[in-house]
Amino acid sequence: MHPLLPSLNSRAEHELTTINHTSSPTCYPCLMPLLYILLGLLLLQTRLCSSGAANDTLTPGQVLAIGGKLISRNGKFALGFFQPASTISKSHIASWYLGIWFNKIPVFTTVWVANREEPITDPLTQLEISSDGNLVIISHAGTQSVVWSTHIASRTQTNINTTSAVLLNSGNLALTDSPSSDTLLWQSFDHPTDLMLPGAKFGRNKVTGLNRPAISIKSLIDPGLGSYSVELDTSGIVLKRRNPSVVYWHWASSRTSSLNLIPILKAIVESDPRIKGLFNPAYVDNNEEEYYTYTSPDESSIFVSLDISGQIKPTVWSQAEQSWQNLYAQPADPCTPSATCGPFTVCNGNAQPYCDCMESFSHKSPQDWELSDRIGGCIRNTPLHCTSNENITSSTDIFHPISQVTLPFNLQSIDIATTQSKCEEACLSSCSCTAYSYNNSRCSVWHGELLSVNLNDGIDNTSEDVLYLRLAAEDQPILRKNKRKQNVGVVTAASIIGFGLLMLMLLLLIWKNKFKWFGLPVYNNQGSGGIIAFRCSDLVRATKNFSEKLGAGGFGAVYKGVLSDTTTIAVKRLDGACQGEKQFRAEVSSIGLIQHINLVKLIGFCCEGDKRLLVYEHMINGSLDGHLFKSKSVLSWNTRYQVTLGVARGLSYLHQSCHECIIHCDIKPENILLDASFVPKVADFGMAAFVGRDFSRLLTTFRGTAGYLAPEWLSGVAITTKIDVYGFGMVLMEIISGKRNSSETFTSSSYDAKYFPVEAISKLHEGDMGSLVDPQLHGDFNMEEVERVCKVACWCIQDNETDRPTMGEVVWVLEGLQEIDMPPMPRLLAAMTEQSSETSV
C-alpha cells in the first residue's frame, strides 16, 4: 500500500560519495549546507546506537529521526517515519508520517499511524521522549514545535527520567515507567487507526471512559480520517458514516441482547481453511471493561480492518500468493455502508467495480477513484438549464428513470402532488431539485446531492422503487446518437412500434379470454407487481356468497373460494378497514410486492364502497392451530422444528429485509399456514396498515389471542418489532407442548389454571425438558433441538423488549450457527409462579 522510500542515511551516503568525486571545486561551497544537514541527520540517528539502546526501545535522551526505525524483538513489526508513494510526484515538499508496519512483508502495510491529520514536511523532524515524560514528534523547522504527543498526565521527575517506549512483538507501541517495567502509561493499541491486530482490545473501559473506535483511512495513499467508523458502545457494535452521522450496521452486545457474536465468528473461522487455527476470537464483559479481542500464532500475519468502503474485513497474508487476502466482509453487501460510492453514483454489490456514475455523470476526480477515495463521487457532464425570477421558474430539463433502486437520503414529501406528472412538475419548479420518485401514490423529491442509490441486483437489496434523475435536455440518451443514423433509427423504431402494437392487440385478446376463463372480468386491470383488482360480485360468486368459512380473527373472517379454472383461493373480508380507496390500493400494492417462501402470497383485492377484501393463495393443510390443538394429525418433531425455522425466517424478512420495516402485530398459530409440503407461511402480515386507526381497538377484541400480546401493549408505549418476537416466543411454547399455553381445569371445589410458559422455564432451569414435549410424539424428538427452541422461546417472552433477541438473531440460533445463554425468569412469570405457590399452600 505505502512503499517506503529509501532511508535518509542511505540517501546521505549517496550524496557524500557524489561530493567526494566532484571534480569542480566551485560546487563545494554550494553543497556545504546540504552536507551539514545530512551529517546532522546521521548524528541524530546514531544517537540511538551510541547509548547502547535495544533496537525495539527508545529511552530519554535518544531520538528517532527520519530514516531510522525501531524493530520488535521478533522482527515482525517496525516503527519509523514513512512517506506515501505519491507525495513526491504531487509536490517537491515531502509528507511524512510516524507509523508501525509489517517489517518482513514485501507489500508495505501500515498497522498504526500517529499523526494521521498532521503530515510532516520538515526533514529534521524526530521522535523523542519529552521532559514531561510524553512520547512526542518534534519539528525543528524554525522554532521547535510539537506535531504529535501521547498526552499522558505529568508525573514525578524521577519517573520521567526512566520512561521508555518499546515496540512489542504484538505490534503495540507501549510507553512504560522503565525498560524493565510492565506498567503501561500509554499504548498505541488504545488509539487504533483503521485496524485491529491480534491481542488488541476492541471496546471500552467502563471506569475511565476510554473507547477505542477505528476510523477508516481516506485513500490508499492518505492515512487521514476517512468516512466510516466502528466502535463498541453500550448498545453493541456500531458501524456508521461519520459526516453526516448515519448508523448503517449494528450488532447488539451480550449486555443488550441474549445472543453472542463469538459463536458466529468461531463458526466462520472453522468453516474457512485459510484461517482455521489462525483466528481465535474472545469476548470479555466485566465491571471494568467490555471488549472483543482475538489471538493468532506469532508466525501468521493477520489483521481485522475497517475498509475505506465501510466494511469490516479480516485479512491474512498469503505466502503462496505473496499478497493480502480478504477472508470475508461485514456487512456482506458493499452497498450497505451509507453513501459508500459518493454523490450521484449507483452501487451494485454484485458488480466489479460495484460503484458507477449515474447516467450523464462522470468521476469528479478519476485519480481519487483509482485510490478508492470516492467521497467526491460524480459530477454532471452538462449543467441543468433552469432560470428563476419573480417566482417564475423555467426549465427545459428532462428526467431519466433508474429502476429497482433504493431511494436516496433526505427525501422531501410533496403531499399536494397526487399524480406522477404533478410530482414531476413539482421537481421542475425548483432549480435545486435533482430527482423525484412517485411510488404508491406518494411523491418524493430530492434537492442537492443524491446518496446511497443502490441497485436491486445487489446482495441485500430487493427494492422495486424507481428514481427519476434530472438531466439537461441534450443529455437525453437518444439525442446523443449520431445524427447520420437518424433515418435508420426512425425506420427501425417505426417497425418495432408497428410490431409492438400488433403483439399488444393479441395479448389483450388473450388476457381478456383469460379473465373470462377465470370468471373474473377485467376491473381496473392489474395493480403494481401483478396484484389483481377483483370485482366484489366475482368474489361473491367464487366463494358461493361467503358460505364456507375457513376461520376468523381480529381483522375479519376468511372464506374459501374457487375460481372457474378450479384454482382454490382464500378471501379475507376485513372488518374496520377505514382508509379511502386510494390509500387502501397503495397499501395493497406495497404488501403485494413482498415475496418470500415463508409468507403467504397476496393474489389480489377488492375495494368497492365500504367493502375491503383480500385474495390469497389457499394453503391446503390449513393453519398450525388445527394440527396442534384439534387433533387433525400429529406433527412430527422434525416438521415442528422446520415450522419454527420457517416462521422465524419470514418474520426476519418482514422486519429487516423489506424497504420499510413491517410489524405483523398478530403472531399466533392461526396466522401460520401450512402448504402441501408443510412449509409454513405467515399470513395477515401488514394487517395493521389495512385496518388503520381501528387497529388499537381490534387488539382489545382479539378472539383467543390475548396470550400472544407483549406487555408493552398494556403500557401504551410505541410498538416495535419486538412485539412480534414476543408472540413468536409464545407460539414456540405451544409447538413444544402441542397444547395452548393456558390450560384451564375446573372441578366442583376449585379452579386450576396451569400456565405452560411458567412450567417451561422452570423445567429448562432444572434440565428436565423431556417432560415438556407433546406426549403424542412418544419420545420421538431431538433433545438438543427441544432445548434450543425452549431457550429461544424463553428469551423471546422477556418482559423488557430490549432483552428479547431480533428475529434475525433467532434464525442464527435455530440454524445452529450460534449458541444462546440460559434465559432468566421474566418478572411477570416469576410473579405468577409466586402467586401459584401461595395459592397451592
Secondary structure in CASP SS format (residue, H / E / C, confidence):
PFRMAT SS
TARGET T0000
AUTHOR 0000-0000-0000
METHOD secondary structure of the structure
MODEL  1
M C 1.00
H C 1.00
P C 1.00
L C 1.00
L C 1.00
P C 1.00
S C 1.00
L H 1.00
N H 1.00
S H 1.00
R H 1.00
A H 1.00
E H 1.00
H H 1.00
E H 1.00
L H 1.00
T H 1.00
T H 1.00
I H 1.00
N H 1.00
H C 1.00
T C 1.00
S C 1.00
S C 1.00
P H 1.00
T H 1.00
C H 1.00
Y H 1.00
P H 1.00
C H 1.00
L H 1.00
M H 1.00
P H 1.00
L H 1.00
L H 1.00
Y H 1.00
I H 1.00
L H 1.00
L H 1.00
G H 1.00
L H 1.00
L H 1.00
L H 1.00
L H 1.00
Q H 1.00
T H 1.00
R H 1.00
L H 1.00
C H 1.00
S H 1.00
S C 1.00
G C 1.00
A C 1.00
A C 1.00
N C 1.00
D C 1.00
T E 1.00
L E 1.00
T C 1.00
P C 1.00
G C 1.00
Q C 1.00
V E 1.00
L E 1.00
A E 1.00
I C 1.00
G C 1.00
G C 1.00
K E 1.00
L E 1.00
I E 1.00
S C 1.00
R C 1.00
N C 1.00
G C 1.00
K C 1.00
F E 1.00
A E 1.00
L E 1.00
G E 1.00
F E 1.00
F E 1.00
Q C 1.00
P C 1.00
A C 1.00
S C 1.00
T H 1.00
I H 1.00
S H 1.00
K H 1.00
S C 1.00
H C 1.00
I C 1.00
A C 1.00
S C 1.00
W E 1.00
Y E 1.00
L E 1.00
G E 1.00
I E 1.00
W E 1.00
F E 1.00
N C 1.00
K C 1.00
I C 1.00
P C 1.00
V C 1.00
F C 1.00
T C 1.00
T E 1.00
V E 1.00
W E 1.00
V E 1.00
A C 1.00
N C 1.00
R C 1.00
E C 1.00
E C 1.00
P C 1.00
I E 1.00
T C 1.00
D C 1.00
P C 1.00
L C 1.00
T C 1.00
Q E 1.00
L E 1.00
E E 1.00
I E 1.00
S C 1.00
S C 1.00
D C 1.00
G C 1.00
N C 1.00
L E 1.00
V E 1.00
I E 1.00
I E 1.00
S E 1.00
H C 1.00
A C 1.00
G C 1.00
T C 1.00
Q C 1.00
S E 1.00
V E 1.00
V E 1.00
W E 1.00
S E 1.00
T C 1.00
H C 1.00
I C 1.00
A C 1.00
S C 1.00
R C 1.00
T C 1.00
Q H 1.00
T H 1.00
N H 1.00
I H 1.00
N H 1.00
T H 1.00
T C 1.00
S E 1.00
A E 1.00
V E 1.00
L E 1.00
L C 1.00
N C 1.00
S C 1.00
G C 1.00
N C 1.00
L E 1.00
A E 1.00
L E 1.00
T E 1.00
D C 1.00
S C 1.00
P C 1.00
S C 1.00
S C 1.00
D C 1.00
T C 1.00
L E 1.00
L E 1.00
W E 1.00
Q E 1.00
S H 1.00
F H 1.00
D H 1.00
H C 1.00
P C 1.00
T C 1.00
D C 1.00
L E 1.00
M E 1.00
L C 1.00
P C 1.00
G C 1.00
A C 1.00
K C 1.00
F E 1.00
G E 1.00
R E 1.00
N E 1.00
K C 1.00
V C 1.00
T C 1.00
G C 1.00
L C 1.00
N E 1.00
R C 1.00
P C 1.00
A E 1.00
I E 1.00
S E 1.00
I E 1.00
K E 1.00
S E 1.00
L C 1.00
I C 1.00
D E 1.00
P E 1.00
G E 1.00
L E 1.00
G E 1.00
S E 1.00
Y E 1.00
S E 1.00
V E 1.00
E E 1.00
L E 1.00
D E 1.00
T C 1.00
S C 1.00
G E 1.00
I E 1.00
V E 1.00
L E 1.00
K E 1.00
R E 1.00
R C 1.00
N C 1.00
P C 1.00
S C 1.00
V E 1.00
V E 1.00
Y E 1.00
W E 1.00
H E 1.00
W E 1.00
A E 1.00
S C 1.00
S C 1.00
R C 1.00
T C 1.00
S C 1.00
S C 1.00
L E 1.00
N C 1.00
L H 1.00
I H 1.00
P H 1.00
I H 1.00
L H 1.00
K H 1.00
A H 1.00
I H 1.00
V H 1.00
E H 1.00
S H 1.00
D C 1.00
P C 1.00
R C 1.00
I C 1.00
K C 1.00
G C 1.00
L C 1.00
F C 1.00
N E 1.00
P E 1.00
A E 1.00
Y E 1.00
V E 1.00
D E 1.00
N C 1.00
N C 1.00
E C 1.00
E E 1.00
E E 1.00
Y E 1.00
Y E 1.00
T E 1.00
Y E 1.00
T E 1.00
S C 1.00
P C 1.00
D C 1.00
E C 1.00
S C 1.00
S C 1.00
I E 1.00
F E 1.00
V E 1.00
S E 1.00
L E 1.00
D C 1.00
I C 1.00
S C 1.00
G C 1.00
Q C 1.00
I E 1.00
K E 1.00
P E 1.00
T E 1.00
V E 1.00
W E 1.00
S E 1.00
Q C 1.00
A C 1.00
E C 1.00
Q C 1.00
S E 1.00
W E 1.00
Q E 1.00
N E 1.00
L C 1.00
Y C 1.00
A C 1.00
Q E 1.00
P C 1.00
A C 1.00
D C 1.00
P C 1.00
C C 1.00
T C 1.00
P C 1.00
S C 1.00
A C 1.00
T C 1.00
C C 1.00
G C 1.00
P C 1.00
F C 1.00
T E 1.00
V E 1.00
C E 1.00
N C 1.00
G C 1.00
N C 1.00
A C 1.00
Q C 1.00
P C 1.00
Y C 1.00
C E 1.00
D E 1.00
C E 1.00
M C 1.00
E C 1.00
S C 1.00
F E 1.00
S E 1.00
H E 1.00
K C 1.00
S C 1.00
P H 1.00
Q H 1.00
D H 1.00
W H 1.00
E H 1.00
L C 1.00
S C 1.00
D C 1.00
R C 1.00
I C 1.00
G C 1.00
G C 1.00
C E 1.00
I E 1.00
R E 1.00
N C 1.00
T C 1.00
P C 1.00
L C 1.00
H C 1.00
C E 1.00
T E 1.00
S E 1.00
N E 1.00
E C 1.00
N C 1.00
I E 1.00
T E 1.00
S E 1.00
S E 1.00
T C 1.00
D C 1.00
I E 1.00
F E 1.00
H E 1.00
P E 1.00
I E 1.00
S C 1.00
Q C 1.00
V E 1.00
T C 1.00
L C 1.00
P C 1.00
F C 1.00
N C 1.00
L C 1.00
Q E 1.00
S E 1.00
I C 1.00
D C 1.00
I C 1.00
A C 1.00
T C 1.00
T C 1.00
Q H 1.00
S H 1.00
K H 1.00
C H 1.00
E H 1.00
E H 1.00
A H 1.00
C H 1.00
L H 1.00
S C 1.00
S C 1.00
C C 1.00
S C 1.00
C E 1.00
T E 1.00
A E 1.00
Y E 1.00
S E 1.00
Y E 1.00
N E 1.00
N C 1.00
S C 1.00
R E 1.00
C E 1.00
S E 1.00
V E 1.00
W E 1.00
H E 1.00
G C 1.00
E C 1.00
L C 1.00
L C 1.00
S C 1.00
V C 1.00
N E 1.00
L E 1.00
N C 1.00
D C 1.00
G C 1.00
I C 1.00
D C 1.00
N C 1.00
T C 1.00
S C 1.00
E C 1.00
D C 1.00
V C 1.00
L E 1.00
Y E 1.00
L E 1.00
R E 1.00
L E 1.00
A C 1.00
A H 1.00
E H 1.00
D H 1.00
Q C 1.00
P H 1.00
I H 1.00
L H 1.00
R H 1.00
K C 1.00
N C 1.00
K H 1.00
R H 1.00
K H 1.00
Q H 1.00
N H 1.00
V H 1.00
G H 1.00
V H 1.00
V H 1.00
T H 1.00
A H 1.00
A H 1.00
S H 1.00
I H 1.00
I H 1.00
G H 1.00
F H 1.00
G H 1.00
L H 1.00
L H 1.00
M H 1.00
L H 1.00
M H 1.00
L H 1.00
L H 1.00
L H 1.00
L H 1.00
I H 1.00
W H 1.00
K H 1.00
N H 1.00
K H 1.00
F H 1.00
K H 1.00
W H 1.00
F H 1.00
G C 1.00
L C 1.00
P C 1.00
V C 1.00
Y C 1.00
N C 1.00
N C 1.00
Q E 1.00
G C 1.00
S H 1.00
G H 1.00
G H 1.00
I C 1.00
I E 1.00
A E 1.00
F C 1.00
R C 1.00
C H 1.00
S H 1.00
D H 1.00
L H 1.00
V H 1.00
R H 1.00
A H 1.00
T C 1.00
K C 1.00
N C 1.00
F C 1.00
S C 1.00
E C 1.00
K E 1.00
L E 1.00
G E 1.00
A E 1.00
G E 1.00
G C 1.00
F C 1.00
G E 1.00
A E 1.00
V E 1.00
Y E 1.00
K E 1.00
G E 1.00
V E 1.00
L C 1.00
S C 1.00
D C 1.00
T C 1.00
T C 1.00
T E 1.00
I E 1.00
A E 1.00
V E 1.00
K E 1.00
R E 1.00
L E 1.00
D C 1.00
G C 1.00
A C 1.00
C C 1.00
Q C 1.00
G C 1.00
E H 1.00
K H 1.00
Q H 1.00
F H 1.00
R H 1.00
A H 1.00
E H 1.00
V H 1.00
S H 1.00
S H 1.00
I H 1.00
G H 1.00
L C 1.00
I C 1.00
Q C 1.00
H C 1.00
I C 1.00
N C 1.00
L E 1.00
V C 1.00
K C 1.00
L E 1.00
I E 1.00
G E 1.00
F E 1.00
C E 1.00
C E 1.00
E E 1.00
G C 1.00
D C 1.00
K E 1.00
R E 1.00
L E 1.00
L E 1.00
V E 1.00
Y E 1.00
E E 1.00
H C 1.00
M C 1.00
I C 1.00
N C 1.00
G C 1.00
S E 1.00
L H 1.00
D H 1.00
G H 1.00
H H 1.00
L H 1.00
F H 1.00
K C 1.00
S C 1.00
K C 1.00
S C 1.00
V C 1.00
L C 1.00
S C 1.00
W H 1.00
N H 1.00
T H 1.00
R H 1.00
Y H 1.00
Q H 1.00
V H 1.00
T H 1.00
L H 1.00
G H 1.00
V H 1.00
A H 1.00
R H 1.00
G H 1.00
L H 1.00
S H 1.00
Y H 1.00
L H 1.00
H H 1.00
Q H 1.00
S H 1.00
C C 1.00
H C 1.00
E C 1.00
C C 1.00
I C 1.00
I C 1.00
H C 1.00
C C 1.00
D C 1.00
I C 1.00
K C 1.00
P H 1.00
E H 1.00
N H 1.00
I E 1.00
L E 1.00
L E 1.00
D C 1.00
A C 1.00
S C 1.00
F C 1.00
V C 1.00
P E 1.00
K E 1.00
V E 1.00
A C 1.00
D C 1.00
F C 1.00
G C 1.00
M H 1.00
A H 1.00
A H 1.00
F H 1.00
V H 1.00
G H 1.00
R H 1.00
D H 1.00
F H 1.00
S H 1.00
R H 1.00
L H 1.00
L H 1.00
T C 1.00
T C 1.00
F C 1.00
R C 1.00
G C 1.00
T C 1.00
A H 1.00
G H 1.00
Y H 1.00
L C 1.00
A C 1.00
P C 1.00
E H 1.00
W H 1.00
L H 1.00
S H 1.00
G C 1.00
V C 1.00
A C 1.00
I C 1.00
T C 1.00
T C 1.00
K H 1.00
I H 1.00
D H 1.00
V H 1.00
Y H 1.00
G H 1.00
F H 1.00
G H 1.00
M H 1.00
V H 1.00
L H 1.00
M H 1.00
E H 1.00
I H 1.00
I H 1.00
S H 1.00
G C 1.00
K C 1.00
R C 1.00
N C 1.00
S E 1.00
S E 1.00
E E 1.00
T E 1.00
F E 1.00
T C 1.00
S C 1.00
S C 1.00
S C 1.00
Y E 1.00
D E 1.00
A E 1.00
K E 1.00
Y E 1.00
F H 1.00
P H 1.00
V H 1.00
E H 1.00
A H 1.00
I H 1.00
S H 1.00
K H 1.00
L H 1.00
H H 1.00
E H 1.00
G C 1.00
D C 1.00
M C 1.00
G H 1.00
S H 1.00
L H 1.00
V C 1.00
D C 1.00
P H 1.00
Q H 1.00
L H 1.00
H C 1.00
G C 1.00
D C 1.00
F C 1.00
N C 1.00
M H 1.00
E H 1.00
E H 1.00
V H 1.00
E H 1.00
R H 1.00
V H 1.00
C H 1.00
K H 1.00
V H 1.00
A H 1.00
C H 1.00
W H 1.00
C H 1.00
I C 1.00
Q C 1.00
D C 1.00
N C 1.00
E H 1.00
T H 1.00
D H 1.00
R C 1.00
P C 1.00
T C 1.00
M H 1.00
G H 1.00
E H 1.00
V H 1.00
V H 1.00
W H 1.00
V H 1.00
L H 1.00
E C 1.00
G C 1.00
L C 1.00
Q C 1.00
E C 1.00
I E 1.00
D C 1.00
M C 1.00
P C 1.00
P C 1.00
M C 1.00
P C 1.00
R H 1.00
L H 1.00
L H 1.00
A H 1.00
A H 1.00
M H 1.00
T H 1.00
E H 1.00
Q H 1.00
S H 1.00
S H 1.00
E H 1.00
T H 1.00
S H 1.00
V C 1.00
END
